Amino acid sequence: MKRTFLWAALLLNGTAPALACTGISFTARDGAFVTARTIEWGESPLPSGYVVIPRQHETVSYTPTGANGLSFRAKYGAVGLTIVREEFIAEGINEAGLSAGLFYFPHYGKYPAYDSTRNDRTLSDLQYVAWILSQFSSVDEVKAATQTVRVVSIDPSVGSTVHWRIADASGKQVVLEFIDGEPGFLGIPGDVTPPSRFVRIAFYKATAPACETGLDAVLQSFHILNNFDIPIGIEHPEGHAPDIPSATQWTSAIDLANRRLYYKTSYNNSIRCIDLKKIDFARIGYQAHPLDTIQQQPIEELSIS
């Protein structure tokens, strides 16, 4: 467990190259609202998977001193894509249509100071997404409830923070950032650095044609985000590149209206889908699976006769 927490700390500390996630959203003509994003980690394979959280599933948050933080029971079933540990959801959606994702936010934010006497209200930053997906159905509910918890890093000595994109099926969308220990909710308004990626994706979104359906918006999101894949080598010394196909470890898109989560990975560019409407969250058990069971791109050989 210590090694896993160290890995999470290194991830947040930004010691690895090419950690620059990118997000986008679209509203289709049929009213479907889609959010999509990439996640980058350029040092090595990033352990990633998906989890299915049933209603009534109980979770205890980690704190810097152990698994002794905020305890919560799931009101809503949810599906999430995870990093490092199955408890750390980086992107997900619940059955009510609330979606959330965490993004790297180095050297800008500051969480509240950890106070061990308030562990019953303390929530790990890497478990904030799991908490809101299991508890709430709208952005407004999340905004109100966030004032009641203390979001902290598992390792306060790291210094870096994450921020979160939160959206609901109505199309309402906010970003949550902690500045000087206080939550601040904000409206979302050439190279691989985060500022350049933001400028490029803003241009692509502004010039993208309107989509008729949620599926059209999902596919358009994947096409646009393909432009943000970071190839291995551009930020590594010659001969020191890790043995992974891309620093963009996976890309996801979530159709909030139709309750569908889509993803593809650097190992398999086929788009896979989890349909929350087909899951009975009152009866299904908790599940955790890797995003790829085989880390190899499938290739279809055509038969010519």
N, C-alpha and C positions, 0 to 999 in steps of 0.2 A: 504493500500500500504506500509506503514512503516513496518508492521509486515512481509510482504513478502520480502522486502529489507533486513530486519534484518536476516531472514532465509537464504537468499542468502549470506549475509556476514558471518554468522556462518558456512555455508557450505564451503566457501573459507578459513575460518580461521582454519578449521580442528578440531573443538571442538568435533565433533562426531566420534565414533570409526569406523574402517573398511571402511574408504574412500580411496580405492586403486584400481582405474580402470585399466583394462588390455586390450591391443589391439593386433591384429594380422592381417596379410594379406597374401593372396595366389594368384598366377597366374595359371589358369587352362590351360590345353593343347590346348583348343579351343581359347585361348587368353583372356578369361574373367578375370578381375582383381577384387578381393573381399577383402574388409576390414571388420573387425569385432571387437567388443569390449564388455566389461561389464561396468556397472556403479554401484558403491557401495555407500550405505549410511546406516549406521547401527544404527541410533538413533530412527528412526520412519519411517512411510511410506513417501516416497519422491513423492510429486505431480508430475506426469509425464503424458505426452500426446503426440499426434502427430499433426502437423499442415500442411496444404496444402497452399502454397503461390503462388498465380497466378502472371503472368506477370503484370507489372505496379502497383503492390501493393506498397503503400508508407509506410515507416517506419521512425520514429524519434528516435534516440538512447537516452537512459537515460544517465545522468551524475550525479555526486554527488549532484547537485542542482536541479535535476528534469528531465522531458522529454524535454530537450532543446539542445540535441547534434546534431550529424551528421544526416542529412536528406538524405534518398536515396530511389529511386524507382526501383523496381525489373525489371531487364532486362531478367532474366531467371526464370521460374517457379521452385519450389523446394518443397520437402517434408522433414520434420525434426521431430526428437524425442526431446521433451522438458522436462525441469525440473523447478520446482517452479512456473514459469510464462510461458505463451504461447510464450512470446517474446524471451525466453532464450533457444535456440536450442543447445542441447549437442551433437547431431549427425545427419547428414543429407546428402542428395544428391540433385543436381539440374538436370534439363532436359538435360544439356550439358554433364553430366557425371562427374562433379566435386563433390568430397565428402570431408567432414571435420567433425572433432569431437574435443571437448575440454576435457582435462584431468587435474586432480588436480596436482598442482606443488608447494607444500608448502615450503616456506622459501628459495627458490632458485632463483626465478626471481624477477624482479623489474620493474614496469611500469614507463612510463614518469610521471612526477609530473602533477597533474591536474591544468589547467590554464583556469579559467572561461572566459577569453577574447578570447579563441580559441575554444569555444563550437561548432562552425560550422564544426570543424574537429575532434571533440572528439567522440570516440566510446566506449561504454561499453564492457568490456572483455566478458561478458556473451551474447553479441549480435554480436560478431565478426563473428561467424559461419553464422548467418543469413545474415550478410552483404556480405560475400564472395560468399555464395551460390546464392544470388540474383543478383550478379553483374558480375561474372567471369566464364570462362569456362576451365581454365587451371591453373596449379601450377605457371607457369611463370607470368601469369597476376596477380595472387594474390601477388606474391613476389614484383612486381613493385608497385602495388597499396598500399600495406601496408605501404610503406614509406611516403604516403601522409596523413595518419590519425594518431591520437593520441589515443592509446588504454589505458583506465584507468579502475580502479575498481569503482563500484558504491559507495563504502565506502572506501576511501583511508586509513582510520585508521586500516583496517583489516590487511594489511601487506602481506598476502599470495596472490599467483597468480595462474593462470592456464596456461597450454601450449596447443598447438593444433597440431593435425595430419591432413595434407591436402594432398589429392591425386586426380589424374585425370584418365580418362579412358585409357590413354596411359600406365599406370602403374607407372608414376612418383609420388614420394611420399616424403614429407618433414615434419619436425617438426618445428614449430615456437615457440621460447622462447624469452621473453624480459629479457635481462640482463643489469642492470644499466640503464634502460630506453630506451635501443636500441634493435630493433628486430634482432634476430639471427636465420637464417634458417639452420637446420641441417639435414643430411641424416639419415634415420632410420637404423640403424644398426640391500624351504621346508615349509616356513611359509606364513602368510598372508601379510607380509610387502611388499611394492613395489619392493625392490631389489630382494627378493626371488621369487616373482611372475614373474619378468622379466627373471630370470635365468631359471625357469621352462618352461615358454612359449617359450623361445628361443630353449630349448631342444625339446619340442614337435613339433615345427615348423620344426626344422632340421631333425627330424626323420619321419615326416609325408609323406605318399606316394603322388606322383603327382596325381592331379585330372584331369579328362577328360573334365568336363564342369564347367560352373560357378555355377550351382546348386550343383554339387558335392562338390565344394570348400566351398559353403555356409554351407552345412550340416556338412562338416568336421570341419569348424570353430566353429559351435555350439557344436560339440562333444568335441573339445579341450577345449573350454571355459567353458564347464560344470565342468572341473577340478578346476576352479577358483571361483566357488560359495562359498561365505563365510556364514556358518551357524550361526544363532543367538546363543549367549551364550558364545562363546570362548573369547570375549573381554568385557563381562559384568559381574558385580558382581552377585552372586546368588540371584535370586529373583527380579532382576532389568532389565531383558531383555525386550525390547519392543515387542509389540504384532504384529510382522510381521514375515512372513515365512523365510526370508533370508535377509542378508545385501546386497546381490547382487540383486538390485531392478529390473534391466532388462539387457538383452543381445541383441545386434543387429548385423546384417551382411548386407553389402551393395554390390550388384553386379553392379559395375560401368559400365561395358560394356552393360549389359542388362537393366540398369536403374531400378533395383528393390531393395527395402528396406525391410528387414525381421527383425522381433523382437519376443522375448518371454519375459515373466515377471516372477517374483517370485510367482505371484498368478496364472498364467496360462502358463504352459510349452509348450502349443501348439504353433508352429511357425506360425506367421501371416505375410502376404506379402502385400506391396503396390507397384503396377506396374506403374511407372511414364509414360510409353508409352501409357497407357490407359487413361491418364488425359489430357484434353484439357486446358492447362494453359492460353490460350488466352481468354477462356470463363468462366472457373470455378471461383467461388467466394472464398475468403479467408475462411478457415475452421480451427477449433481447436477442438480436441476430446481427451478424456482420453485414455491411453493405454488399460486400463481394464474398461469395463462398469460394470462388476461384479467382485469383488475381491475374487474369490474362484476358486480353481483348479477344472476344469471339470473332472469327472471320468466316463468312459464308463463301464457300467455293462454288462457283457456278459451273454446271455441267454443260459442256458444249458438244453437240453431236451434229 
